[in-house]
């Protein structure tokens, strides 16, 4: 397990991280969310040891991160850092060798990753000849080629079209299924909601919310309900204690007085559906940020 405990960091007089704590569990995809300037990238760099913390500790399997276990991490930065003139297969294999992987294994891993990421036909092209989306896929291959025990990816879906997103998702899910903890950041909340098991939301340098995706949704569900009847539902406006949020003919979303609304609906006719409204990750993000 990757554990971040009480991390703090300042730049001059500006405190960018304040007591940041969360876990990334084996075999689970953890989405790390935050607006620009929230401290998200700073946290990821501290986890990797690229930046020093001014307080707190980052540990892997109960031991503080050290030069000895850093090679077991796979990291993809938001900024592309590969060599544009190098050929794709040559570059990924070379990066695997830099991580201490045997040449034959590095070549085999490279070919498997290129196949999984649907880049086999571009293996002998120079990186600069690829589209930005394909370059992003190469970045992901570079983070995976040495078969890391932990994956940390900063905006891995940036620049990818929907088909490429699905391709990358399959590759990441395969790693998670093999027990690898995966921490990734993304501004594309619909993708995060679809992919992640756990969510960590950081706002202004502090953890604003964390937990499994379903726990967060239930925790922030509040007192909002949706009911669908067989006639116009405008009468809900007149139910004491019920506040209409959205009304569309027979469908209404409201807050409070759920029992009174349901009782009146049953007296008036058929109730097609009645359920609490569970918020989306996008709604939770806006609420806590």
C-alpha positions in Angstrom: 0.0 0.0 0.0 1.1 3.5 -0.8 0.5 5.8 2.2 0.7 9.6 2.3 0.6 10.9 5.9 0.5 14.5 7.1 2.3 16.0 4.1 3.0 19.7 4.2 4.9 22.0 1.8 5.4 25.7 1.4 6.9 27.9 -1.2 8.1 31.0 0.6 5.3 32.3 2.8 2.7 30.4 0.7 1.6 27.1 2.2 0.6 24.9 -0.8 0.0 21.6 1.2 -1.4 21.3 4.7 -1.6 17.9 6.4 -2.4 15.9 3.3 -3.1 12.3 4.0 -4.6 9.4 1.9 -3.9 5.8 0.8 -3.6 4.1 -2.5 -4.5 0.5 -2.0 -3.2 -2.5 -4.1 -5.3 -3.4 -7.0 -7.4 -0.3 -6.9 -7.6 2.8 -9.2 -7.5 6.0 -7.1 -8.5 9.2 -8.8 -6.7 12.3 -7.5 -8.8 15.4 -8.2 -8.2 19.1 -7.7 -8.6 22.4 -9.5 -5.5 24.2 -10.9 -3.4 25.4 -8.0 -5.0 23.0 -5.5 -1.7 21.2 -4.7 -2.3 18.1 -6.8 0.9 18.1 -8.9 3.0 19.2 -5.9 1.6 16.2 -3.9 2.4 13.8 -6.7 6.0 15.1 -7.0 6.5 14.7 -3.3 5.3 11.1 -3.5 7.9 10.5 -6.2 10.6 12.2 -4.3 11.0 14.8 -7.0 10.2 17.5 -4.4 10.9 17.4 -0.7 8.1 17.7 1.9 8.4 20.1 4.8 6.5 17.7 7.0 4.9 14.3 7.0 6.0 11.0 5.3 5.3 9.0 2.2 5.6 5.2 2.7 5.4 2.1 0.5 4.5 -1.2 2.2 5.1 0.4 5.6 8.5 1.8 4.8 9.4 5.4 4.0 10.1 6.0 0.4 13.9 5.8 -0.3 16.2 5.6 -3.3 16.0 1.8 -3.0 12.3 1.5 -3.7 11.9 4.5 -6.1 12.8 2.3 -9.1 9.7 0.3 -8.5 7.5 3.3 -9.2 6.1 4.1 -12.7 5.5 7.8 -13.2 4.0 9.7 -16.1 4.3 13.5 -15.7 1.7 15.9 -17.2 4.5 17.5 -19.3 5.7 15.3 -22.1 9.4 14.5 -21.5 10.4 12.0 -24.2 12.8 12.5 -27.1 11.1 13.6 -30.3 13.8 12.4 -32.6 14.0 8.8 -31.2 12.0 6.0 -32.7 9.1 4.8 -30.5 10.2 1.2 -29.9 13.8 2.1 -29.4 12.9 4.8 -26.9 10.6 2.7 -24.7 13.1 -0.2 -24.6 15.9 2.2 -23.7 13.9 3.6 -20.8 13.2 0.1 -19.6 16.9 -0.6 -19.6 17.5 2.6 -17.6 15.3 1.1 -14.9 17.5 -2.0 -14.8 15.4 -4.3 -16.9 17.2 -6.9 -19.0 17.4 -6.0 -22.7 15.4 -9.0 -23.8 12.7 -8.4 -21.2 12.6 -4.7 -22.0 12.1 -5.5 -25.7 9.3 -8.0 -25.0 7.6 -5.6 -22.6 7.8 -2.8 -25.2 6.3 -4.9 -27.9 3.4 -6.0 -25.6 2.7 -2.5 -24.6 2.7 -1.2 -28.1 0.3 -3.9 -29.1 -2.0 -3.2 -26.1 -1.9 0.5 -26.8 -2.5 -0.1 -30.5 0.8 1.5 -31.6 2.6 -1.5 -33.1 2.3 0.0 -36.6 4.1 3.2 -35.4 6.9 1.4 -33.5 9.6 2.5 -36.0 8.4 6.1 -36.4 10.1 8.9 -34.6 8.0 10.3 -31.7 7.7 13.7 -33.5 5.9 12.0 -36.4 3.0 10.9 -34.1 -0.1 12.9 -33.2 -0.3 14.3 -29.7 -2.7 11.6 -28.7 -0.4 8.9 -29.9 2.5 10.6 -28.1 0.5 10.4 -24.9 0.1 6.7 -25.4 3.9 6.4 -25.8 4.3 8.3 -22.5 2.1 5.7 -20.8 4.1 2.9 -22.3 7.3 4.5 -21.0 5.8 4.6 -17.4 4.9 0.9 -17.6 7.8 -0.8 -19.5 9.8 -1.7 -16.3 6.7 -3.4 -14.8 6.4 -1.0 -11.8 4.9 -2.0 -8.5 3.1 1.4 -8.2 1.8 3.6 -10.9 1.4 7.4 -10.6 0.0 9.2 -13.6 -0.5 12.9 -14.0 -3.3 13.6 -16.5 -2.9 10.4 -18.5 -6.0 11.0 -20.6 -5.0 14.5 -21.8 -5.3 14.8 -25.6 -6.9 11.3 -26.1 -10.0 10.8 -28.2 -12.7 8.5 -26.8 -11.4 5.4 -28.5 -7.9 6.0 -27.3 -9.3 6.6 -23.8 -10.9 3.2 -23.8 -7.6 1.6 -25.0 -5.6 3.2 -22.2 -8.3 2.3 -19.6 -8.0 -1.4 -20.6 -4.2 -1.2 -20.1 -4.5 0.5 -16.7 -7.3 -1.9 -15.5 -5.0 -4.9 -16.4 -2.3 -3.5 -14.1 -4.7 -2.9 -11.3 -6.1 -6.4 -11.7 -2.6 -7.7 -11.1 -2.5 -5.9 -7.8 -0.7 -2.7 -8.8 -1.9 0.4 -6.9 -2.7 3.2 -9.4 -2.9 6.9 -8.6 -3.9 9.2 -11.4 -5.0 12.7 -11.7 -7.5 14.0 -14.3 -9.7 17.0 -15.0 -12.0 14.7 -17.0 -14.4 13.8 -14.2 -16.6 11.5 -16.4 -13.6 9.3 -17.0 -12.6 9.3 -13.3 -16.2 8.3 -12.4 -16.1 5.5 -14.9 -12.7 4.2 -14.0 -11.7 4.8 -10.4 -12.4 2.7 -7.3 -11.4 5.4 -4.8 -11.4 9.2 -5.0 -9.3 11.8 -3.3 -10.2 15.5 -3.7 -7.8 18.2 -2.8 -8.7 21.8 -2.5 -6.5 24.7 -1.5 -3.8 22.4 -0.2 -6.1 20.3 2.0 -7.9 17.0 1.5 -11.6 18.0 1.0 -13.0 14.5 0.5 -11.8 10.9 0.1 -13.2 7.4 0.1 -14.5 4.9 -2.4 -16.5 6.3 -5.3 -19.8 4.8 -3.9 -19.1 5.9 -0.3 -18.5 9.5 -1.5 -21.7 9.5 -3.6 -23.8 8.2 -0.7 -22.2 10.5 1.8 -23.0 13.6 -0.3 -26.5 12.4 -1.4 -28.2 14.8 1.0 -32.0 15.1 1.1 -32.7 15.2 -2.6 -35.2 12.8 -4.3 -36.6 12.1 -7.7 -40.2 11.0 -8.3 -41.9 10.1 -11.6 -45.7 9.9 -11.7 -48.2 9.4 -14.5 -49.4 13.0 -14.7 -47.9 16.4 -14.3 -46.0 16.7 -11.0 -46.4 20.5 -10.5 -48.4 19.8 -7.4 -45.2 19.0 -5.5 -44.6 22.8 -5.3 -47.5 22.9 -2.8 -46.3 20.2 -0.5 -45.2 21.8 2.8 -41.4 21.4 3.3 -40.7 20.2 -0.2 -38.5 22.4 -2.4 -38.6 21.7 -6.1 -35.2 21.7 -7.7 -36.2 20.5 -11.2 -39.6 19.9 -12.8 -40.2 18.3 -16.1 -43.8 17.2 -16.6 -44.3 13.9 -14.6 -40.8 14.0 -13.3 -39.7 16.2 -10.4 -36.5 16.4 -8.3 -37.1 17.9 -4.9 -35.5 18.4 -1.4 -37.1 17.5 1.9 -40.6 16.2 2.8 -40.0 12.9 1.0 -42.7 11.0 2.9 -45.3 13.6 2.4 -44.6 13.8 -1.4 -44.7 10.1 -1.8 -48.0 9.8 0.2 -49.6 12.5 -2.0 -48.3 10.9 -5.1 -49.8 7.5 -4.2 -53.2 9.2 -3.5 -53.1 10.9 -6.9 -52.3 7.8 -9.0 -49.5 5.6 -10.1 -45.9 6.2 -9.0 -43.6 5.1 -11.7 -40.4 5.6 -9.7 -39.2 7.1 -6.5 -35.6 7.2 -5.3 -33.0 9.4 -3.6 -30.8 11.3 -6.0 -27.2 10.2 -5.8 -24.8 13.0 -6.9 -22.3 12.6 -9.7 -18.6 13.0 -9.0 -18.7 16.3 -10.9 -21.4 17.6 -8.4 -19.4 16.4 -5.4 -16.2 18.0 -6.8 -18.0 21.4 -7.1 -19.5 21.1 -3.7 -16.2 20.5 -1.8 -13.8 22.5 -3.9 
